């Protein structure tokens, strides 16, 4: 009786091979179906999350589950979706850029907001405001005084929460196409400033010449 794995493999019958192929195919189909189911549920959840104007606190996710159940007449089946809870689903959605996760500066609570809604606000409200603010300050604003400058310019506080942002660091990252943060040496002291991208590019070109 052969005991060597190679010999056993050579003695495998066509039926054995067919069973292996069938099992592999079934696994692939199962994975595909689960992926499609997940994407479908992600879309349904995003449809509900976008209705929360100020996003939804992670401490109130039971409200999101209730809204899902009322709208789609069924509960979220976490086991079939391969996750343990709704927080895991939202983490996955954030990884696919369907939602944004951020911390409220005042309450320190974590929130979730529709990425679609956050992107619209950032593009059509925040970005034009920041551009106007920087040019009003001749292309440079101290990082430490940005919030005060914004308030003076527009007569209102910059509401980071409205844009799905934690603070100024986040703002600089999502608007990196129009601004950059630089640390400059001023009178022996290092200061952090915000400048428009084109100003920095122009200065670099001048240096190369």
N, C-alpha and C positions, 0 to 999 in steps of 0.2 A: 504494500500500500504506500504510494508516494506521500512524503511529508513535506517536501520542498515546495514553497509557494509557487515557484516557476512551473514545476511539474503539475501542480494542481490547476494552475491557470491554463496550461496546455490541454488538460483533460476536461475543461469546462465545456458544457454542451451549448449549442445555439440557444437553448431555452434560458440557460443561466445568463448569457450575454444579453438576451432580449429583456430579461427582468431588470438587469442593471441599467440598461438604456431607458427602460420604462420608468424606473424609479427616479433617474436623473431628470427625465422630461417632466415627470409629475412635480418634482421639486422646483424646476424652473417655472412651471405654470403657476404653482402656489405662490412663489416669490413675486411673479408678475402681477398676479391678482391682488396680492397684499399691497404692492406699490400703487396700483391703480386705486384701490380702496382708500389708502392713506391720502393720496392726492385729492380724491373726491371729498374726504372729510376735511382736509386742510381748506379747500375752497369754501365749504359750508361754514366752517369756523370763521374764516376771514370775512365772509358775508355778514356775520353777526358782529364781529369785532369792529368793523368799519362804522357800525351804528353808534358806537360809544365815542361821542365827540371828544372827550378828554381822556380817552383810553380807559383801561380798566385795571384796578389794583390787583396784584397777585394774591392779596388777602381776600379778594371777593370773587375768586374763580368759580365758586358755587353758583353765582349769578349767571356766569357764562354757560355753565352746564345746564341750568334751568332754561335759559333762553334757547339753547340748542334743542332741548327736548320739546319745548313748546312749538318751535318753528318747524322742526322736521319730524315731529311725532315719534321720536325714538330717542333713547339714551345713547351716549357714547359708549361703545363696547371696547374698552381699553385692551382687554386680553386679545381680541381678534386683530387689533391694530398694532400689537407688539409693544405696547408701553404700559406703564403702571398707573399713570394718572394724566390729568389734563396739562399739568406743568410740563411733562415730557413732550406732549404733543406741541405745545407752544415753543419749546426749545428747538424742536425739529423744524417748525415753521420759520423761526428766526434764522435758522441755518439756510433756509431756502429763500430768504429775503421777502417773506410774506408778511411778517410782523417785525416790529422793533421792540426790544426790551430796554428799559431805561429806569433810572432812579429819580424820583421826585426830590428836588433839592431841599424843600422845606420838611416834608414828612419823612424823607429817607426810605419811603416805600418803593418797591419795585413795581413797575407798570408795564403793560403791553398795549401797543397801539398798532393799528393797521399800517403796514409799510406804504401802501398806496396813498392813504390819507396824509401820512407824515411827509412823504415825498412831494405831494401836491403843495402843501403848505410851505415847505422849505424852498421849493422852486419859485412859487408865485408870490410869496409874501416875504419870507425871511431873506432870501438872496438879494432881491432889489433893495430892501432896507439896509442891509449890510454894505452893499456897494455904495449907496447914497451916503451912508455914514462915513465910510473911509475917505471918500473924495471930499466930503465936507471938512475933514480934518487933514487935508492936503496929503493924502496917501499914507498916513501913519497914525496909529492909535496905540497908546500904552495898553498892554494886556490888562494891567491891574485896574485901569479906569474905563474899560470898554463898556461895562454895564451902565455906569454913570453917564457916559457919552451918549449911549443909546437913549437913555431916559431924557436927557436934555434935548436931543434931536427930535424925538417923536412924542414927547410928553407922556410916555408910558413906560413901565418896566418891561424889559425883555422877558417874556414868558417862555422859558425853555421847555416847560412841560407841554405847551401847546404844539411844539414841533417834535415831540418825542425825543427830547435831548436831556441829558443830565446837567450839562453846564457848558461853559465857554470852550473847554477842551474839545468836547464833542462837536460843537459848532464849527470849530476850525478844521476838524477832520472832514465833516460832510460838505464843507464849502471850500475844500482845498483847490478846486478849479479856479477860484477867484481870489483867494487870499493865502498868505503864508505867515508863519510865526517866526520871528528872528530874535536872537539875543544880541544886543548891541552894547558896545562899550561907550558909555557917556560919562565924561569927567571922572574916569577911573572906576565908575560903578557899572555893573551889568544890568541892563534893563530889557525886558521882554516886550516886543512890539508886534503889532499886526499890520501887514502891508499888502497891497494888491499884488497879485502875481505878475502882471505886466510890468510893474515898477521894478520888481526884483530882476526879471529877465532883461529889461532894458539896461540896468546897472551892470549886470554880468557881461553883456555885449560890449559896453563901453570899456570895461576893464580889459577885455580880450584885445581890443583895438590898441 
